Amino acid sequence: MLEYPPEPWRIKMVEPLRATTRAYREQALEDAGWNPCLLRSEDVYIDLFTDSGTNAMSDRQWSALMRGDEAYAGARSFYVFEQAVREHYGYEHVIPVHQGRGGENILSRLLIRPGMHVPGNMYFPSTRAHQELNGATFHDVIVDDAHDPASERPFKGNVDLAKLRAVIAEHGDAIPYVSLAATVNMAGGQPISVDNLTEVCELAHEHGIPVFLDTARAVENAWLIKQRDPGWADRPVAEILLALCGPTDGAVMSAKKDSLANIGGWIALRDPALAEQARGLVLLFEGLHTYGGMAGRDMEAIAAGIAESVDEDHIRARVAQVAYLGSRLSDAGVPIIRPIGGHCVCVDATETLRHLPRAEFPAQTLACAIYLEGGVRGVERGAVSAGRDPATGENRYPPLEFLRLAIPRRVYTRAHIDHVAGTVIAVHRDRDRIRSGLTLTYEPPHLRFFQARFKLTTGSSLGQERS
Ligand code: P61
């Protein structure tokens, strides 16, 4: 019997979903240029495109919205928000931004100069895009296991300290900061351990290099630490979160993830001088330093969401729902990234569609196949997401090529998750019927996966239809 703890909430308001026919979905996908990202959400039955901003807010968050103080300057809601971030993440200076990439833009502009080098535990598209826009080269210093879908190592988000030492030895003076992520998204939501994070900070600090943590899913990381590191098994998740942030110099946050909000984010810093400079840039790019592009009500909803995010019942049920989907797929022989991460289940596309060359984007093809099969939307995380090398213009082929099924928080029921499992299992069973991959017909210069368009490489259908 797979574990599926009863949800620690009941449903007060519902949003109708529409099931469609296969013929309808074929037309919709064709119109969307074989990119599920370009589908209209009303044409999607179960939307696992992202867990970002797709959370269901609680009755407390909705009532907090009504307390929003919409003053342009010094809104009361800002101080409520600031206090919640300080209390749960432990940083002194809290600067609001409209969402995560707003913070990435500010931090990269502040600290990066052309020719610099940024090491980190695997790239994230928007994070690396901002680093590269400002002239830096990103160096992946994550442990090798992170690139191996089958490895069961519990902390595949850890940094390989030897790799980090090598980058410091070569580029020490030109490293503005180490860019760490809690639960590494592009590795399938894999956590970093407190011990490893602490060692990274010690090493970087010895060389005068600050460390900034992407805390978008740090609560989920804290929960996985509680599950996987016996030294933390008895500690509250709120305490583990503080232990993760403690050794770092600051954080960038997308509140659209852990914080159970639909929009928002922040930069959190310890250094008052750097914080002052960040506020200056926020004024230019986001909004005043006491709202950063958010409405007062958004800041209230985030403050309430932060408190709920570290509730043990919430985080247990959230991560268990992800694990339930992963276990159902694993048990049916679908190759997924192991161990199952905090926010998503990732189907190994190179393994599933072994007969398709990488140049035909197997993960993008798989995303199309599960949409056609069951109206389920996931997202490609492979060569399309990796984009082109800015120096050579060639496609980058990262070791991992997978279809990500990211689960929004508190949105779908077990029956929905069972529908997803049934859909993916059916596509996997009939995988040999998928005869065509995809060819790009349009690609924008940045974050191409969001807007790219494709055509079938051969024929007029994927070939998966049953006769
Ligand atoms: C997602 F490919 N994540 O997972 P923003 N850091 C981390 C994220 O996961 C993240 C951001 C920063 C998304 C949406 C997304 O290139 C991409 O609030 C670990 O979305 O600006 C976002 O936070 C950025 C996916 C965003 C992407 C940008 O689905």
Boltz pocket constraint, residues with backbone or C-beta under 6 A from the ligand:
constraints:
  - pocket:
      binder: B
      contacts: [[A, 49], [A, 50], [A, 51], [A, 52], [A, 99], [A, 100], [A, 101], [A, 102], [A, 124], [A, 125], [A, 126], [A, 127], [A, 181], [A, 182], [A, 183], [A, 185], [A, 214], [A, 216], [A, 217], [A, 253], [A, 254], [A, 255], [A, 256], [A, 264], [A, 265], [A, 406], [A, 447]]
      max_distance: 6.0
